[in-house]
């Protein structure tokens, strides 16, 4: 089987708890134990190898991975089971999503399982009932499939072979719909929860000073009890937590009355409490007109129970606030709200979406404060869009007709498309007076932020919107703001882009900032942009979309550092001849450097610091600082007024407090994953390259996408980040036999407590901090 999964299996081979036993047919695993499937726990100390496997078809054998189980009826795997079976699972590699594997029992079609991913290995579980002596035949009926192993799960325990699972060492209980952080009781002294994805239930709890606490608010209807594994360095113990059931208004999506307000200290009469999903898929879905359970008045709150949801979508047409007095608030409640399929809101007027803990404002939960110690740490924001690379939706979307919206203290991780997608492609209103601030967005395939629309003109225009103090890390393309009509400010954001694991756009379509101005009066200031594959700043005008106000557009006091494209900034205009663009106090460092032998654009030799083309609007340039002698707009385009003060000087590295554990953070050392030099193909899946092996130095960091199991999902992905410990070339982390000699796992994300530091605040007193750049807390 693939070496990446061999490592995972070895790492989890000591599992010693659960109610299910299992036996497996292993082709190339060396008898090691596969991870958990479909929340079915396995007993890993005792298992039997299935014998009597029959193969039919060209090239099938019992000592290699089956690489081509095709759709011919004569091509199959068959075995006779010798005990009752409850379910089976496959480790498969399908050429296309939609590959279907059929299970035939005693000659009769039984169940089918479908692959949702292409090319990469996928662990798929199927519920199936087999009696001892039944003949199971497995064959492919769509596309073809490679199979590494098949696991047979069963609840039949031969007492002479496998002992009865032990009793629980301790038992606890907690009421559903209660606060995260609740104390449950003491654990045996010296024991702590075991880390690892096979211990899925441990994810929802923590141990501190031999005391057990909840880390979420529980839903009895989702799961009635949780099994925990604790370890003291030499011995495991098994704990059980039961969830106490509630009924009636105590467990319904209702507007709070006096009883509910009295029970919860942060609830007031009139708040709308959302504690239950609206469908069997564990989603909150209120998208039809007037579909919310009740109206919500201005100043009240929609409070969503903390915990795991597959998706959250709401039409807020009957829950709109009053901007003149007080926004309506949508917040997490009782714990962190985690959504795998994102957050979607339409028709939001004067609404604040916040994951910030504030006792005064009754928002959030004390264990999820937002930015901890004024830095952006993973898993500390009240709203957590944890898409896990599963599908093509946006992580946090605001649409329909919206205006006067505030979004803050949201964490987005692993989005298959865009992080924030805040658009208005239809409707008649123009969004105004919005505020997007203090958010953490990372590992998204497309834009970290898309603000605006893509509808053909005439389009809605955005005015008086502030985007500030956001941290965008390793997203596939730009922070893009379209149709900014006037009064818009983008300030004190830090963007490190162009280094996602995959990218649905072309690899070079990765600008740190992309702004579209149909009018004047907009400002970009105090921002830091790093690692961009094409442009640090792409600014262009859209003529004739709004009455010209003649105000100046400012771009000032920004750092564009170590971009690998042709320009630090590119100005394009088909606009008017009235609205000026004033560019001042910008810093360009090492634009056009060579990373993975990748450069794009019109000048791949000199690296242009500022490039202007087709410009109609007057451009004023002053006090520019370049790290070396490069071209600038002053000598490449007419209609430019150079006031002066520009210079060539050393551009220093921004000194962050703790970015990925390195005070001297260097995008040179953070690579879009590849062990091979060469250009990336469009829609890269595995991100493998043709060319020469890449050389890595100690400290180089690479992200990688990997299939996992999640306690409330059938399958999902995580982002795994590796750090080079020994210089080498071409060794793939997690796959090569000796990869651990060269790489350390820096963190698991997005579904883990082990994460790197994201403290991208500048060290106090350093050059750019004194200039007021970066995150301003």
GICORGI-V855684 format. One line per field, one symbol per residue. psi: psi as a letter, one per 40 degrees, with the letter a starting at -180 (. if undefined). A space follows every 50 residues. Layout:
BEGIN
psi: ???
END
This chain:
BEGIN
psi: iidddddddddfeehfiiehiiiihhdfefeihiiihfehiihedhiihh ifhhihihehieeihheggaehdehiiiihieihhdiiiihihidiiehh hihhhfehhciiihheiidiihhhihhihhiheihhhhihehbiiihdih hhiifhhhdedhihiiiidiiiiihifiiiehhdiiihheiiihiidegd dddeiihhffihiieihihdddhdihhihiieedhiihihhihhiiiaee figihhaddddddhdehiheihhheiieieefihhgeihfeidiihihea ihhhhiahidihhhhfdffiahddchiihhiiheahhhhdfahhhifhhf hhhhfhhhddefiaidegebhhfeigiifeidhhggdffdafiidhhhaa hiifihhifhhhhfhdbichggigeiieihhifihhifihhifidaidhh hbieiiihiiihifhhhifihhhfidaihhhifhdieihhifihhgiefi diheiidegghdhhhhheiifihhifihhieidcidhhhiihieeihhee ihhhhifihhhfieaeidihhhhfaiedhihhhifihhhfhfihhffhii adheddghdhhiifhdihhhhifihieihiiiddeeiifhhhdaeiihih hihhgidghfehdghhedehhhhhehiiiiiifhcefiiiaiihhiihei hhiihihiiideidiiiihhhihhehiahehhhedidfdeediihdiiie fiehiiifgfiihheiddddeeiahg.
END
